[in-house]
């Protein structure tokens, strides 16, 4: 999950630059940075959850 999440988010950002997604808050091409902010938050959450588990 930690390796696929950044790849999926980069693809989403690239798609948004080509054609805006039209979601609330993501109507313009220049809003792709908001996806990056969410990506950083999600990756932080995933890493924090993995740090709490013992294999």
N, C-alpha and C positions, 0 to 999 in steps of 0.2 A: 504493500500500500504506500509505503514511503517513497518508492521509486516511481510508481505510476502516477501519483498525484501531481507532481511538477510537470510531467509530460502532458497530461490532460489539460492542465491549466494553461500551459504555453500554447497548446493547440487552440483552446478557447480564446485566448488573447489574439492569436493570429487571425482566427475567423472573424473576430469582432472588428479588427482593423480592415478586413476586406469588405464585410457587410455588417453593420451594427446589428446587435441582437434584438433590439427593440424592447428589452425588459426595462422596468422602471429604474431610472438612474443610469441606464446604459443605452441611451438613444443616439449619442454622437460617437463618432470614431475616436475622438480625443478622450473618451471616458474609459479607455482600456486600462488605465492605471488603477481604476477601482477594482478590477479583477485581480491585479497584482497585490493589492492590499489584502483582499480576501484570501488570496493564495498564501501569503505570508502567515496570516492568522491560522489557516487550516493546517499548514505544515507545522507550525508551532504546537497546535493542539495534538496532532498525530505524534510528534516527537515526545511531547509531555506524557501522553498515554502510554507510549512504548517504554518510557523510562520507568514507569510504575509497575510494569509487568516483569516477572522473573521467569526465565526459561529453564 
